[in-house]
Amino acid sequence: MTGTGLTQMITTHDPKLTALGLPQYPPLAGNTDPAKIEEIRRTVYVGNLSKNVLSNNLDSTKNECV
């Protein structure tokens, strides 16, 4: 937790991200529900997809990347 009062932020430092040369997670507001932090950290936004892309296509692509 960094900052004070209304400017408090939750920061998460993941050594795996650093080892892979990836940026760290962005900070979250200090009043974020602790039960939601892990869910937020696992969320991935995928944009600019064709309307013809089906969810099973995304699942197979995701599995190839992991």
C-alpha positions in Angstrom: 0.0 0.0 0.0 1.4 3.4 -1.0 0.1 6.9 -0.3 -2.1 8.2 2.4 -5.7 9.0 2.8 -7.7 9.2 -0.4 -4.5 8.7 -2.5 -3.7 5.3 -1.1 -2.9 2.7 -3.8 -2.4 -1.0 -3.7 0.6 -2.1 -5.7 1.5 -5.7 -6.5 5.0 -6.7 -7.5 5.3 -10.0 -9.3 8.9 -11.3 -9.7 7.7 -13.6 -12.5 6.6 -10.5 -14.6 10.0 -8.9 -14.0 11.8 -12.1 -15.0 9.8 -12.2 -18.3 10.6 -8.6 -19.0 6.9 -7.6 -18.6 5.5 -4.5 -16.9 4.1 -4.8 -13.4 0.4 -4.8 -12.6 -1.1 -1.2 -12.5 -1.9 0.1 -9.1 -5.4 -0.3 -7.7 -7.3 2.2 -5.6 -6.7 1.7 -1.9 -10.3 0.9 -1.2 -10.5 -2.0 -3.6 -12.2 -5.1 -2.0 -9.3 -7.5 -1.2 -11.5 -10.4 -2.5 -11.6 -8.7 -5.9 -7.9 -8.0 -6.3 -7.0 -11.5 -7.6 -9.9 -11.4 -10.0 -8.9 -8.0 -11.3 -5.3 -9.2 -11.8 -6.4 -12.2 -13.8 -8.6 -10.1 -16.2 -7.5 -9.8 -19.8 -9.0 -7.4 -22.3 -9.0 -8.5 -25.9 -10.1 -5.9 -28.4 -10.3 -5.3 -32.2 -11.8 -8.7 -32.9 -13.9 -9.5 -35.9 -17.6 -10.0 -35.2 -17.1 -13.5 -36.7 -14.8 -14.7 -34.0 -16.3 -17.3 -31.8 -15.5 -17.9 -28.1 -14.1 -21.4 -28.8 -11.6 -19.7 -31.3 -10.4 -17.5 -28.5 -10.1 -20.4 -26.1 -7.9 -22.4 -28.5 -5.7 -19.3 -29.2 -5.4 -18.6 -25.5 -4.3 -22.1 -24.8 -1.6 -21.9 -27.4 -0.2 -18.8 -25.8 0.0 -20.1 -22.2 
